[in-house]
Amino acid sequence: MTGHLPIHLAEARARGWNELDVVFVSGDAYIDHPAFGIPLLARWLEAHGFRVGIIPQPDWRSKEPFMALGRPRLFFAVSAGAMDSMVAHYTPARKLRHDDAYTPGNRHGARPNRATIIYTSRLKEAYKDVPVVIGGIEASLRRFAHYDYWENKVRRSILLDAKADLLIYGMGEAPLLELARRMAGGEPFAEIRNLRGTCRVGRGAEDGPTDPEKGSVSIPSFDDVSVDKKKFAEAFRLAYREQNPFSARTVVQPHGDRLLVCNPPALPLNQTEMDKVYALPYEKTPHPSYREQIPAWEQIKTSITSHRGCFGGCAFCAIAMHQGKVIQSRSEASIIAEVDALARQGWFRGSISDVGGPTANMYGLVCKNPEAMRVCRRESCIFPAICAHLDTTDKRAVALLQRVRNRQGVKHVAVSSGVRYDLMERQPGYFRELVGHHVSGLLKIAPEHLAEHVTGLMRKPGRKAFERFLARFREESIRLGKRQHLIPYLISGHPGSTVADMLDLALALKKLGLTVEQVQDFTPTPGTLSTCMYYTGIDPENGKRVYVPASDREKGQQKALLLWHQPDERNKVLETLREMGREDAAVMLGVAGKMTVRPSVAKPRTKKTR
């Protein structure tokens, strides 16, 4: 018997459990750490008296691996894992990846494509009469009819494609616990229709919205959005506006003769609830049956989650549609207790890899006007300008970092979560604390682009805000006598961006003395605003046309221009500049001259066989 939750019946029986209440199925390896959704939710149910187990990365080629923990008394809970399975498997160029950080040995192939659908099918094959509840990032962002980049078409809600019984979107603690409690109390599964943070399938008006006081909003049907891009943009806009958990209405989307009924989001957790979630008895290690390292655990094992949610509203980011924009912070005492427990681990060497959340410098921030917050429909609290109701005080965040770095056994504390540098203009204390104590030589910042019309579509601050931050960072580093550098994270091929825009960006970065080693080629992941623009060529907020760099050739050119200093990209950069008639830029970038001639490698002759 181990401290980990059971992954097969022998471990369950060692606990004295002959039957489990809920069985989780995950596309990730089982790492008992709160940074991973399935272990967190499983521990949450366990803390409330339910017997739970996890089947991690089952072989989907037959039903038998899905029977490893037997028939659960209440339901199965299925997740593809910490990433959408298609994003995990394929590059932006749709090429197969050969690794998987959430699998022992970093091996690819431990989960199938469209894992949520496949896992549900196998469970239905094994236990036809047991309800299957799907959730996680894959289900959450595919809950409505959505554009699928890998098939280049609009797919139905994943709830219908998977033939699951219920979909939980968002972080899931509250709806999952309420579902388990109500079923344990004898309420039939089919009659549980009013759970916040869930989607279900109905068949008529009488099976539609469950909150007649708030009413509902009907968005264009799957049949319409699959053939009409304007309808797709309209459906996205209408659904996107119903994200505020305090005022959201039920969203209904017809799928043929059935209805997808999406109830309002679950209410955000308060500080006490957040503290309880992160105080659960996690082992903080992978299940002892694993014999190989799991890269995802190596990356986060010394990290501390201080909060969840993000009010940045970046168009390409899934956080707003999954975690929500309300910042849910833990108490300082809760975080310090976790730091002290981490320092007692035998493998801890004194360095904490991160204290943060989706955006580190949003810890402790709240809306100062509760009444305004309850009716707010802004997707971002800081774009295009910082909301007057937002409390941007950095005192809590600064005090937290200072306490963490001064704890016994802690030698260094990094902040590797992203930060919003436009927000930091109002947080001088956090800026000084970050630059003075939490940068390990390199600070990663994500301007994503510098062209104003592109950053506007991204819902990101523009060039001036980035240049102001860069100047402040360099001045503060000099004042402190530290040799520190800034590494910009950038996206190529985003809607609105042209090859000319990328050349301007490359020239601007060179002028600023910055080079980049990695560029993220835009991937149209399901459920984001940027993906809607990529598919439709329309900004759904205003109906204006948006340029979309859709061809692989153009996307390759855009990425190459930002990596102009790398020898492997030299030829592509020169070819692109000649096509543009911008040979002068080759001189400005320092890549002028003849193309690199690659030596040909003669292929060995092989004997032909019949």
N, C-alpha and C positions, 0 to 999 in steps of 0.2 A: 504494500500500500504506500502511495506517495501523497504529498500534499496537493498534487495536481488533481483536477477533476478527471473522472474516469473517461477513457477512450475505448474501452471494451468491457464486456460483462464481468470478467474476472476482477477488474479494478472496482467496478460498481459493487459487486458482492463482498469485496473486502471491506467496504464501508457499511455493509449490512443492508444494501439496497438490492432487492430482487426485481424491482421495476423502477424505471425512471419516469418523472413527470414530463420533462421536456428534453428532447435530444436535438442538439445543434449540429448542423452539417456545414463545414467551412472549406473553402478553396485554399486556405492558408494552413501552414503547419500550426500546431497548437503551441503558442508561446503565452504563458500565463502572466500577462503584463497588460496594464490598462491602456497602453497605446494601441492595442488591437481590439476591435469591436466585439468579436464573438466571445473571447474570454471575459471581457468586461460585463457583457450582458449575462453570461452564464453565472458569473460570480454574484451579480445583482439578484438574479432569481434565487440562487442558493442562499443568499443572506436573508431572503424572505420566506425561507422554509421549503423551497422546492428542490426536488432531487433532479439534478441535471448532469448531462454528459456531453461530450463533444466527439464527433467523428471528423477528424481532420484529413483533408485531401483523399477522400475515398476513391478507389479505382472505379470509374463510372462505366466500365465496359460490361458490368453485370450488377444485379441487385444485391448480391450477397454482402459486399462490403458495407452497404447501407443498413444492414441488419446487425451490425456489430454490437449494438447496445440494446437490441430488442425493440419491442413495440412500446412507444411512450404512452403514458396514461392520458396526456393532454394533446400534444401536437409536436410536429417537427418544426424547427426554425432553421431556415436555409440562407446562406450568404455565399456569394462568389469569392469573398475575401476582401482585403483592404483596398483592392483595385478592381475596376471593371475588367472582366476576364479578357476582353478583346484588346483593351489598352495594355494589359499585362503581356499579351502574346505577340503584338505587332507594333512595328515602328510606324512613325507618321507616313513613311513611304509604303506601308502595308507589307513590309518584309518581316518574316518570322524572327522573333527574338530567340536567342539561344540560352537565356538565363532567366531565373526567377528568384528574386531576393527573398521571397516568403517561403521558400522550399529548402529543406536540408541539402547542402551541397550546391546551392544556387542552380539547381537543375531545372531546365524547362520541361514541361509536359506533365506536371503532377496534377493539373486541373484541365478540364476541357474548354474549348471555345463555348461561350454562352453558358457558363457553368450553372447559373441559377436555373435555367431551363432544363438542362440535362439532369442535375441533381433532383429536381422536383419530379421529373419523369421516372427516375429510378425508384424514388420513394413511393410513388403511386403504384409502381409495379410490385413493390415489396409489401406495402400495406395500404390497400385501396381505401380503407375506411378511416385512416388517420389524417386529420387536417394538416396541411403544409402551409406554413407562413413564411413568406420570403422577405428579405430585407438586405441591408448593406448598401454600399455605394452603387452597385450595379442595378439593383432593383429600384433604389431611391430615384436615380436620375433617368430611369427608363419607365417611370410610372405612367406617363402619358404617351400618346403616339409620338414617336421621336425619329429623327434622322439618324440612320446608322451609316457611318462613314465606310465601314468595311464592306458592306453590301451596296453602298451608294443608293439607298432607297429609304423610304419611310416605313418603319415597322410599327406594329400595334403595341399597345401597352404590354410590358413584359408580364403583367399579371395574367393576361389572356394567353399569351404565347406559352407561358410556363404551365398554364392550367392549375395554378396554385389556388388556395382558398382565401388568402388574405395577403396584402402587401403592407408592411410597415416601412414608412419612409422617415428619414431623419435619424437621429441618434438612437431612439428606440426604447430607452429605459422605461418611461411612463406607460406607453401603450402596451409594451410586452408584458409588464407586470400586471397591468389591469386585465389584459386578456387571460393570463394564467389564473389570476384570482377568480375571475368570473366563471371560467370553465371549471375550476376546482370547486366552486360553490354550486355547481350543478346547472349553470345556464348553458343551453345548447349553443354550439359554435355558430350555427346558421342564424341565430337571433341576435348575435353581438354585431350590431351594425353602426353604432355611434361612437366608436373609438376615435379619438383625435389621433392624427398622425398615421392614418391607415387609408388604404384604398381597397375597394371591393367591387365585385361585379353585380350589377342589377339587371333586371329585364324589362322594367316598365316604370311609368311615372310613380306608381305606388311603392317602388323599390328604389326611389331616388334619394334626395337629400333627407337627412335625419334631424335637421335643426330648422324647422319651418320659421322660427323667429328671425334668423339671419338670412334665410333664403339661400339661393345658390346662383352660380353663374354657369351658363352653358357655353362651352367653347366649340368651335367647328369640329365636326366628326372626323374619325379616322378616314372614312371614305373621301371626305373633302380634302383634308390636309395631305393625303397621299398623292393627289393629282394637281393640287392648286397651291403654289408656293405662297401666294398672298394669304390664303386661308391658313397655311401653316404658321406664317408670321403673326397673324391675328390670334390664333390659338395660343401661341407661345406668350404673346403680350398679355392676354387675359389671365392665363394661368400664373404667369410670373408676378402679377400684381397681387395675388392672393397668398403671399408668403408671411404676412404679419400675423403671428399666432393670436393676437388680441382682437383682430378685426376681420380675419380671413373668412370667406364663405366657402361652402362646399363647391367643388368644381366638378362638373359633369361633362363627360365626353362620350358621345355615342360611338359604338363600334359595331356596325351592322345592326342586328336586332337586340344588342345588349348595351348596357351603359357602364362605363368606368366611372365610379363614384369615389371622388377623392375628398375625404373629410378634412377640415382645417388642421393645420400643423399642431403638434403637441406643444403645450406650454413649456417655455424654457425652465430648466432646473434653477432653483435658488441656491444661495451659497451653502446652506446646510445640506441640501441634497447633493450638491457637487462634492462636498467634503466626504459624505457617506460613500459615494461611488468610488472615490480614490483611496478610501481607508479600508477597503475590502482586503481579505487575506490572500493577495496575489503572491505566487511564488517568485515572480519576476524573472523566471527562466523558462526555456523550452521544456517540453515534456521529456522526462529522463530516457524515454525509449529512443530518442534521436542520437545518432552517433556522428553526425556531421554538423558543421557550423551552419547557422542560418543568417545570411547577411543582414536581413531586416532587424533581427534582434541585436546583432553586433552594433548596428547603427544607433539604436534607440535605448539600449539597456541602461545607460546612465543619464537618460533625459528625464525631465520633469515637466508634466503638463500643468500649466498654471490656470488655463482657461480654455474655453471653446467658443466658437462663433466668430464671425468677422463682418464688420459693417463697411468694408471697403467696396464691395460690389463690383469687383473686376469682372469684365464680361466673359472672360475665358475660364473663370474659376467656378468649380462646382460647390464650394463651401456654402454659399448663400442658400442654394437649393437643398443642401443636406443638413448642415449644422445650424443654419439660420444666421441672421445678422445681429441678434441680441447677444452681447457678451455675457457669458456665464462663468464667473470667476470663483476660484476656491479661496478660502481664507488663508491668510499668511501662516497661521498655526498649522493648518493641514499640510501645506507645502513643506514647511520646515520639518514636520514629523516624517514626511516621506524622504526628505534629504538625510535626516539622521538615520533612518532605517537603511537607506542606500549605503551610507558610510560604514555600516556594520557588515555589509556583505564581504565575504572573503575575497571576491574577485575585484572589488572596487579599488582603484589606484589613486583616487583623489580628484579626478577630473570629471566634472559634470558637463555633458555634451550640449545640453540645452535646457533653458528654463523659458517656456513660452507656450504658444498655441499657434493657430493659423497666422496670426500677426502678433509678434511679441509685445509691441508697445501699446496694445489695446487692453492689457490686463487692468482690471478694476474700473474701466470706463463705462459710463452709463448715460442714458438720456436724462437730462435734468427736468424734463417736463413729462411726467407720466401720462397726462391726458393727451398730449400731442403724440406720444409714442403709441398709444392705443389705436390711433386712427392713421398713423403714418403709412404712406405708400411709396416712400423713397426707397430705391434699391440700394443706395449708398448714402451714408451719413457724411461722407467727405468729398464726394464728387457730384457736381462740378465745383462745389465749394463746401467748406466745413459747415455743417448745420449749426444754427445758433443755439439749438437745444442740447448739443453734445457737450458733455463735461470732458475736457481734454486734460485734466489735471494728472500729472505724472507722479505724484507723491507716493501712492501705493506701490507702483511698479518699481520706483527707485528704492524704497525701503525694503521691498522684497529681495531685490538683487543684492543689496548690501548685507542683509541678514544671511542669505544663502552663502555668499562667498566668505563670510566670517565664521561659518560653522566648523566645529572641530572635525578634522578628517578631510575637509574640503580644501584642495590646493588651488583649483582653477575652475571657473564657471564660464562657459561659453554661451552666447545667445546665437543659435544657428537657425531659429525660426525667422521668417521674413519680418521686416519692419516697414512701416509706411513712413518714408522720409518727409512727405508733405505734412503728415500729422505731427512729426517730431519737431517741426518748426515751432510748435506751441509747447514742446516738452524739453526745455533746456536741461533740466536735471537728468532726464533719462538719456539724453544725448551725451552728456559728460560722463555718466556712469557707464554707458555702452562703450564709448570710445576709449575710456580710461582703463577699463577692467575686463571687458568681455569680448575683445577682438583678438583672435589668435594670429595676428599678422595680416590676415585678409578678411575684409568685411564684404559679404555678398549682399548686393542690393539689386532689386529688380525693377528698373525703369521700363523694361520690355521694348520700348521704342522711344524716339525723341521727336518724331514728326507729329505736330499738333493734331492733324486730322486723324491720325492713326491712334494716338493715345486717347483722343476723344471717344473713338469707337470702343477702345479697350476699357474705358472708364478709369483711366490712370492719369496721374499728374503729368504735365508736359515737361519740355526741355528746361525751362527756367527753374522749376522747382528742383530738378535733378542737379543742375549746375550750382545752385545755391548750396545744396547739401554737400556736393563734392568739395566745394571750396571750404565749407565749415569743417568737414572731416579732415582735410589736409592741414588746415590751420591748427586744429585741436591736436592732431597727431604731432605736429612740429612743436607745439607748445609743451606737450608732455614728453618730448624727446623720444618718441616711439617711431619705428620704421613700420608703418602700416599702409596697406594699399586697399583700394576698393575694386571689387570685381563685379562688373555689371552683368546681370542676367537679361537676355534679350530673346524675343520671339520673332522668327522670320515667317513670312507667308501668312500673316494674320489678315483677315478681311480689311480692306482699305489700303493695304500696303502694296506699293508698286516696286519694281526693280529700281526706279529712280529714287524712291524714298529710302531704300536700303543703301544705295550708294551715298546719299546725303548723310545717312546715319553713320556709315563707316568713316566718312570724312570727318564728321563731327567728333566721333570717338577718338580718332587719331589726333585731332587738334587738342582734345582734352587730355591727351597722353594715356589713353586707355586702350587695352586690347582684350579680346575675349577668347577663351579657349573652348567654350561650349555655347552653342546656340540651339535653342529649342525650336524645331520646326513645328509650326502650329498643327495640333491634332484636334480635329472636330469631335470632341468627346460628347456623349449624349447629354442633353438637358441644359446646356449652357447658352447664354446669349450669343456668344461668338459663333457657336455652331449653327444657330438659327440664321445668322447673317451669312455664314459660309454657304449653307444650303440654298437659301432663298435669294441672296443678293440684296436683301432689304434690311434696313435697321427697323426692327418691329416697333420701336418707341415712337418713331416719327414717319415711317413709311418711305423714307428716302432710299434711293438706290445706293448700293455699296459695291465698290470694285472687289472682286474675289480672285486672287491668284490660285487657280484651281489645278493647273497642269503641273506634273512632276518636274518638268524642265524648268519652269519659272520658279517654283519653290526651291529647286536646287541652286539656281542662280542667286536668289535672295540670300540663302544661307551662306553661299560661297563668298559673297561680298563682305559679310561680317567677319569671315575667317580668312581674309585676304593675305594675312601674314603667314599662313600655314602652307608649306610647299605643295601639299597634295591638292590645294585649291587654286594654285597659281594659274594653271591653264584655263580653268573655267572662268576665273575672274577676268583674265585678258580677253577671252572670247566675248564675254558679256559686255565689257567696256567697248569693244570694237563695234558690236551690234548697236550699242547706244550712241555711237559717235562720241564717246567720252574718253578718248585715248589720253587726254590731259590728266584725267583722274588717276591713270596708272602711274604717272610721274608723282602726283601728290601722295599716293599711297606707298610709293616706293617699290612698285612691282613692274615697272616698265622694262622692256627688253624682250628677248625671244622667248617663245614658249619652251617649257621643259619637254625634252624628247625622252620618252620613257623607253628603255631598252626592251626589245621584244624577246620573249622567252619561247624558244622553239619547243613545241609539244612533242613528246616521244611518240614514235610511230608504234602503232599497235597492230597486231595481226588481225585481219578481218576474220570474223567467224560467222557462220550461218546462223 
